[in-house]
Amino acid sequence: MAEFSKDKITELAKLAVDALEEKKASDIKVLDISEISQIADYFIIASGNNINQTQAMADDVEIKLEKNGLLLKQIEGYEKAGWILMDFGDIIVHIFDNDNRLFYDLERVWKDGKEIEL
């Protein structure tokens, strides 16, 4: 497995955000959690309106990151698509439907992370 520099991880996180934007994700947030957790450098959180959209968002993120050398380690929730969690190691992508995003409120749970613009 390739080790990436912080700059490369940031570039890959931007690619993930671009993929989400292409699929019309709403309320995309990027949290830099590198200083508060060892599980990842970035959490990317986004919302979709329905199962087809959230699955398409997940598919596009996976394709774009894997084309650039960052392989998906694990995915959870794809079938029901209320909360799709994609673990790429240094980047973790959370794709929610609107109800689950409000319920789990990851932005509050990870409020010590630094929200950044990519």
N, CA, C and O of each residue as an XYZ file, in Angstrom:
472
protein
N       0.837     -1.189      0.000
C       0.000      0.000      0.000
C       0.877      1.246      0.000
O       1.844      1.331      0.757
N       0.546      2.190     -0.831
C       1.332      3.404     -0.965
C       1.120      4.329      0.229
O       0.017      4.452      0.761
N       2.196      4.963      0.624
C       2.120      6.009      1.634
C       2.102      7.341      0.908
O       2.903      7.571      0.002
N       1.197      8.213      1.302
C       1.070      9.501      0.636
C       1.469     10.626      1.580
O       1.286     10.527      2.793
N       2.015     11.694      1.014
C       2.332     12.889      1.785
C       1.028     13.601      2.166
O      -0.028     13.339      1.591
N       1.125     14.485      3.124
C      -0.044     15.271      3.541
C      -0.580     16.077      2.358
O      -1.795     16.189      2.195
N       0.299     16.637      1.534
C      -0.141     17.397      0.362
C      -0.897     16.515     -0.619
O      -1.910     16.935     -1.178
N      -0.413     15.293     -0.834
C      -1.086     14.366     -1.746
C      -2.447     13.961     -1.186
O      -3.419     13.856     -1.935
N      -2.522     13.735      0.116
C      -3.806     13.385      0.743
C      -4.788     14.542      0.583
O      -5.966     14.323      0.302
N      -4.311     15.759      0.759
C      -5.167     16.930      0.575
C      -5.668     17.007     -0.868
O      -6.835     17.312     -1.111
N      -4.780     16.729     -1.818
C      -5.163     16.721     -3.233
C      -6.220     15.637     -3.502
O      -7.170     15.869     -4.250
N      -6.054     14.471     -2.901
C      -7.028     13.384     -3.070
C      -8.364     13.734     -2.415
O      -9.422     13.395     -2.946
N      -8.323     14.402     -1.279
C      -9.561     14.843     -0.624
C     -10.307     15.822     -1.530
O     -11.534     15.781     -1.620
N      -9.565     16.696     -2.196
C     -10.182     17.635     -3.143
C     -10.838     16.881     -4.299
O     -11.916     17.264     -4.753
N     -10.201     15.820     -4.776
C     -10.800     14.999     -5.831
C     -12.112     14.374     -5.358
O     -13.082     14.307     -6.114
N     -12.138     13.920     -4.110
C     -13.370     13.349     -3.559
C     -14.471     14.399     -3.501
O     -15.620     14.114     -3.837
N     -14.125     15.611     -3.076
C     -15.101     16.704     -3.032
C     -15.598     17.017     -4.438
O     -16.794     17.224     -4.643
N     -14.690     17.052     -5.403
C     -15.081     17.310     -6.793
C     -16.069     16.242     -7.280
O     -17.054     16.560     -7.948
N     -15.801     14.986     -6.945
C     -16.699     13.895     -7.351
C     -18.076     14.076     -6.734
O     -19.089     13.855     -7.397
N     -18.120     14.474     -5.474
C     -19.403     14.710     -4.810
C     -20.142     15.872     -5.452
O     -21.353     15.804     -5.663
N     -19.417     16.936     -5.761
C     -20.045     18.101     -6.403
C     -20.609     17.734     -7.772
O     -21.680     18.205     -8.153
N     -19.884     16.892     -8.513
C     -20.363     16.473     -9.839
C     -21.687     15.720     -9.755
O     -22.492     15.763    -10.686
N     -21.908     15.037     -8.647
C     -23.161     14.292     -8.457
C     -24.181     15.097     -7.654
O     -25.149     14.548     -7.129
N     -23.949     16.406     -7.567
C     -24.893     17.349     -6.945
C     -25.118     17.103     -5.456
O     -26.226     17.283     -4.951
N     -24.062     16.690     -4.756
C     -24.151     16.555     -3.300
C     -24.443     17.918     -2.689
O     -24.069     18.953     -3.240
N     -25.110     17.903     -1.557
C     -25.379     19.164     -0.864
C     -24.621     19.212      0.456
O     -24.264     18.180      1.026
N     -24.387     20.414      0.921
C     -23.787     20.684      2.227
C     -22.510     19.874      2.461
O     -22.385     19.181      3.470
N     -21.570     19.965      1.529
C     -20.308     19.233      1.654
C     -19.421     19.941      2.676
O     -19.190     21.147      2.591
N     -18.935     19.172      3.637
C     -18.036     19.704      4.661
C     -16.790     18.829      4.690
O     -16.870     17.607      4.562
N     -15.649     19.466      4.859
C     -14.389     18.751      5.019
C     -13.820     19.130      6.379
O     -13.589     20.304      6.669
N     -13.601     18.117      7.202
C     -13.026     18.334      8.522
C     -11.621     17.755      8.551
O     -11.417     16.581      8.241
N     -10.661     18.579      8.921
C      -9.295     18.115      9.141
C      -9.250     17.613     10.585
O      -9.327     18.394     11.533
N      -9.125     16.301     10.728
C      -9.109     15.703     12.071
C      -7.723     15.163     12.421
O      -7.564     14.439     13.403
N      -6.725     15.519     11.615
C      -5.384     14.955     11.784
C      -4.755     15.286     13.136
O      -3.925     14.525     13.632
N      -5.138     16.404     13.732
C      -4.539     16.795     15.005
C      -5.299     16.254     16.212
O      -4.828     16.365     17.344
N      -6.482     15.663     15.972
C      -7.274     15.170     17.107
C      -7.540     13.674     17.062
O      -8.094     13.116     18.010
N      -7.151     13.013     15.970
C      -7.415     11.581     15.838
C      -6.370     10.930     14.945
O      -5.810     11.566     14.052
N      -6.121      9.659     15.199
C      -5.193      8.908     14.362
C      -5.917      8.083     13.307
O      -5.267      7.421     12.499
N      -7.243      8.108     13.297
C      -7.967      7.245     12.359
C      -7.907      7.748     10.923
O      -8.021      6.957      9.986
N      -7.728      9.053     10.738
C      -7.687      9.624      9.385
C      -7.196     11.062      9.474
O      -7.095     11.641     10.556
N      -6.893     11.625      8.298
C      -6.569     13.047      8.231
C      -7.827     13.877      7.985
O      -7.995     14.963      8.540
N      -8.715     13.333      7.131
C      -9.901     14.096      6.740
C     -11.170     13.264      6.857
O     -11.192     12.076      6.534
N     -12.212     13.911      7.322
C     -13.586     13.437      7.191
C     -14.233     14.326      6.141
O     -14.159     15.552      6.226
N     -14.859     13.715      5.161
C     -15.649     14.462      4.187
C     -17.091     14.035      4.402
O     -17.406     12.845      4.383
N     -17.960     15.007      4.604
C     -19.367     14.746      4.911
C     -20.213     15.430      3.849
O     -20.003     16.599      3.528
N     -21.178     14.681      3.304
C     -22.039     15.248      2.254
C     -23.419     14.617      2.354
O     -23.595     13.565      2.968
N     -24.392     15.278      1.740
C     -25.768     14.788      1.742
C     -26.276     14.595      0.328
O     -25.895     15.305     -0.602
N     -27.159     13.598      0.198
C     -27.866     13.353     -1.048
C     -29.347     13.261     -0.770
O     -29.763     13.119      0.380
N     -30.144     13.340     -1.820
C     -31.595     13.402     -1.654
C     -32.299     12.054     -1.690
O     -33.417     11.923     -1.192
N     -31.647     11.046     -2.280
C     -32.304      9.744     -2.385
C     -31.250      8.655     -2.560
O     -30.066      8.947     -2.726
N     -31.688      7.406     -2.522
C     -30.770      6.267     -2.574
C     -29.943      6.254     -3.863
O     -28.745      5.970     -3.829
N     -30.574      6.558     -4.990
C     -29.839      6.549     -6.256
C     -28.735      7.595     -6.265
O     -27.627      7.328     -6.732
N     -29.029      8.771     -5.757
C     -28.028      9.828     -5.738
C     -26.885      9.494     -4.776
O     -25.717      9.661     -5.128
N     -27.204      9.028     -3.579
C     -26.140      8.747     -2.618
C     -25.247      7.613     -3.109
O     -24.031      7.661     -2.923
N     -25.833      6.596     -3.733
C     -25.017      5.510     -4.282
C     -24.159      6.002     -5.451
O     -23.001      5.603     -5.573
N     -24.706      6.852     -6.298
C     -23.932      7.412     -7.409
C     -22.780      8.265     -6.883
O     -21.686      8.249     -7.448
N     -23.018      9.001     -5.815
C     -21.958      9.797     -5.207
C     -20.840      8.888     -4.719
O     -19.663      9.157     -4.963
N     -21.205      7.817     -4.032
C     -20.211      6.867     -3.519
C     -19.432      6.226     -4.658
O     -18.209      6.107     -4.590
N     -20.138      5.815     -5.698
C     -19.473      5.195     -6.851
C     -18.446      6.129     -7.466
O     -17.328      5.715     -7.771
N     -18.820      7.385     -7.648
C     -17.929      8.345     -8.293
C     -16.705      8.650     -7.427
O     -15.592      8.760     -7.943
N     -16.905      8.786     -6.125
C     -15.767      9.016     -5.223
C     -14.798      7.837     -5.318
O     -13.588      8.032     -5.436
N     -15.330      6.620     -5.266
C     -14.470      5.437     -5.325
C     -13.671      5.392     -6.630
O     -12.466      5.143     -6.612
N     -14.326      5.627     -7.735
C     -13.657      5.588     -9.042
C     -12.536      6.628     -9.104
O     -11.417      6.315     -9.509
N     -12.838      7.857     -8.704
C     -11.847      8.933     -8.818
C     -10.644      8.715     -7.893
O      -9.503      8.952     -8.290
N     -10.900      8.266     -6.672
C      -9.778      8.069     -5.757
C      -8.943      6.864     -6.157
O      -7.715      6.909     -6.091
N      -9.601      5.787     -6.572
C      -8.835      4.604     -6.969
C      -8.008      4.869     -8.229
O      -6.905      4.337     -8.359
N      -8.521      5.682     -9.158
C      -7.739      6.049    -10.347
C      -6.468      6.794     -9.956
O      -5.488      6.800    -10.701
N      -6.491      7.415     -8.791
C      -5.354      8.188     -8.317
C      -4.577      7.469     -7.218
O      -3.785      8.085     -6.505
N      -4.807      6.167     -7.084
C      -3.979      5.345     -6.220
C      -4.445      5.153     -4.793
O      -3.770      4.469     -4.024
N      -5.567      5.728     -4.413
C      -6.061      5.556     -3.046
C      -7.205      4.546     -3.068
O      -8.296      4.836     -3.561
N      -6.942      3.367     -2.533
C      -7.906      2.271     -2.608
C      -8.884      2.290     -1.445
O      -8.533      2.638     -0.318
N     -10.102      1.914     -1.743
C     -11.151      1.789     -0.727
C     -10.842      0.582      0.150
O     -10.716     -0.539     -0.342
N     -10.720      0.823      1.454
C     -10.449     -0.263      2.391
C     -11.732     -0.955      2.808
O     -11.778     -2.180      2.925
N     -12.776     -0.163      3.032
C     -14.039     -0.716      3.515
C     -15.170      0.252      3.203
O     -14.993      1.470      3.195
N     -16.329     -0.323      2.950
C     -17.524      0.496      2.747
C     -18.654     -0.128      3.557
O     -18.799     -1.350      3.602
N     -19.434      0.706      4.182
C     -20.592      0.271      4.977
C     -21.801      1.076      4.543
O     -21.681      2.255      4.209
N     -22.962      0.447      4.547
C     -24.218      1.154      4.343
C     -24.613      1.406      2.902
O     -25.581      2.125      2.652
N     -23.898      0.839      1.953
C     -24.169      1.144      0.544
C     -25.562      0.690      0.115
O     -26.249      1.414     -0.606
N     -25.982     -0.480      0.542
C     -27.264     -1.034      0.080
C     -28.460     -0.166      0.476
O     -29.324      0.120     -0.352
N     -28.507      0.249      1.734
C     -29.643      1.077      2.192
C     -29.415      2.558      1.932
O     -30.364      3.323      1.761
N     -28.158      2.949      1.903
C     -27.724      4.295      1.501
C     -28.249      5.428      2.375
O     -28.297      6.573      1.926
N     -28.641      5.138      3.605
C     -28.987      6.206      4.535
C     -27.744      6.899      5.061
O     -27.722      8.112      5.270
N     -26.699      6.085      5.271
C     -25.385      6.586      5.668
C     -24.366      5.643      5.038
O     -24.216      4.502      5.475
N     -23.678      6.114      4.026
C     -22.620      5.339      3.389
C     -21.294      5.833      3.964
O     -20.953      7.011      3.857
N     -20.562      4.914      4.572
C     -19.259      5.236      5.131
C     -18.199      4.573      4.264
O     -18.203      3.356      4.082
N     -17.300      5.381      3.736
C     -16.235      4.896      2.856
C     -14.886      5.181      3.507
O     -14.525      6.336      3.729
N     -14.149      4.119      3.808
C     -12.864      4.252      4.484
C     -11.737      4.069      3.472
O     -11.504      2.972      2.965
N     -11.050      5.166      3.194
C      -9.890      5.138      2.308
C      -8.594      5.266      3.109
O      -7.541      5.554      2.541
N      -8.666      5.056      4.403
C      -7.484      5.199      5.251
C      -7.339      6.625      5.726
O      -7.907      7.000      6.752
N      -6.586      7.426      4.995
C      -6.351      8.819      5.399
C      -7.565      9.712      5.169
O      -7.650     10.809      5.720
N      -8.496      9.239      4.359
C      -9.715      9.992      4.052
C     -10.913      9.088      4.334
O     -10.974      7.953      3.861
N     -11.849      9.600      5.099
C     -13.091      8.874      5.350
C     -14.235      9.740      4.837
O     -14.389     10.898      5.225
N     -15.031      9.145      3.956
C     -16.140      9.864      3.330
C     -17.446      9.350      3.925
O     -17.696      8.146      3.970
N     -18.276     10.290      4.381
C     -19.598      9.985      4.923
C     -20.630     10.608      3.989
O     -20.654     11.824      3.801
N     -21.477      9.773      3.410
C     -22.537     10.266      2.531
C     -23.866      9.900      3.177
O     -24.164      8.725      3.391
N     -24.650     10.906      3.479
C     -25.902     10.734      4.208
C     -27.102     11.103      3.351
O     -26.997     11.893      2.413
N     -28.256     10.509      3.695
C     -29.502     11.140      3.275
C     -29.767     12.235      4.314
O     -29.101     12.278      5.348
N     -30.719     13.106      4.052
C     -30.911     14.277      4.916
C     -31.313     13.924      6.340
O     -30.830     14.547      7.285
N     -32.187     12.936      6.514
C     -32.636     12.568      7.862
C     -31.500     12.008      8.707
O     -31.346     12.390      9.867
N     -30.709     11.117      8.143
C     -29.598     10.530      8.892
C     -28.507     11.551      9.185
O     -27.855     11.474     10.226
N     -28.302     12.495      8.295
C     -27.297     13.538      8.549
C     -27.688     14.350      9.778
O     -26.850     14.640     10.632
N     -28.955     14.711      9.862
C     -29.423     15.454     11.039
C     -29.333     14.613     12.308
O     -28.937     15.111     13.362
N     -29.700     13.345     12.206
C     -29.722     12.477     13.377
C     -28.317     12.244     13.934
O     -28.104     12.375     15.139
N     -27.364     11.902     13.080
C     -26.017     11.566     13.555
C     -25.138     12.783     13.801
O     -24.226     12.724     14.626
N     -25.393     13.878     13.106
C     -24.740     15.172     13.359
C     -23.229     15.038     13.604
O     -22.724     15.449     14.649
N     -22.526     14.467     12.640
C     -21.082     14.262     12.790
C     -20.317     15.560     12.980
O     -19.280     15.578     13.642
N     -20.814     16.633     12.412
C     -20.128     17.909     12.589
C     -20.064     18.293     14.061
O     -19.071     18.866     14.510
N     -21.112     17.983     14.813
C     -21.109     18.275     16.247
C     -20.206     17.296     16.982
O     -19.420     17.695     17.841
N     -20.317     16.012     16.647
C     -19.507     14.987     17.309
C     -18.011     15.260     17.110
O     -17.213     15.055     18.024
N     -17.643     15.714     15.931
C     -16.241     15.981     15.603
C     -15.962     17.479     15.574
O     -15.164     17.946     14.761
N     -16.608     18.226     16.446
C     -16.484     19.688     16.440
C     -15.063     20.171     16.712
O     -14.740     21.318     16.404
N     -14.209     19.327     17.280
C     -12.822     19.725     17.510
C     -11.978     19.646     16.237
O     -10.849     20.134     16.198
N     -12.535     19.031     15.209
C     -11.868     19.024     13.907
C     -11.973     20.404     13.299
O     -12.857     21.187     13.647
N     -11.060     20.696     12.385
C     -11.018     22.023     11.771
C     -11.687     21.949     10.403
O     -11.216     21.243      9.512
N     -12.795     22.686     10.241
C     -13.454     22.708      8.928
C     -12.587     23.511      7.973
O     -12.164     24.627      8.277
N     -12.330     22.915      6.799
C     -11.479     23.570      5.814
C     -12.169     23.634      4.467
O     -13.105     22.883      4.192
N     -11.693     24.538      3.638
C     -12.135     24.653      2.248
C     -11.061     24.036      1.375
O      -9.874     24.297      1.571
N     -11.459     23.233      0.429
C     -10.471     22.660     -0.503
C     -10.666     23.266     -1.875
O      -9.941     22.925     -2.809
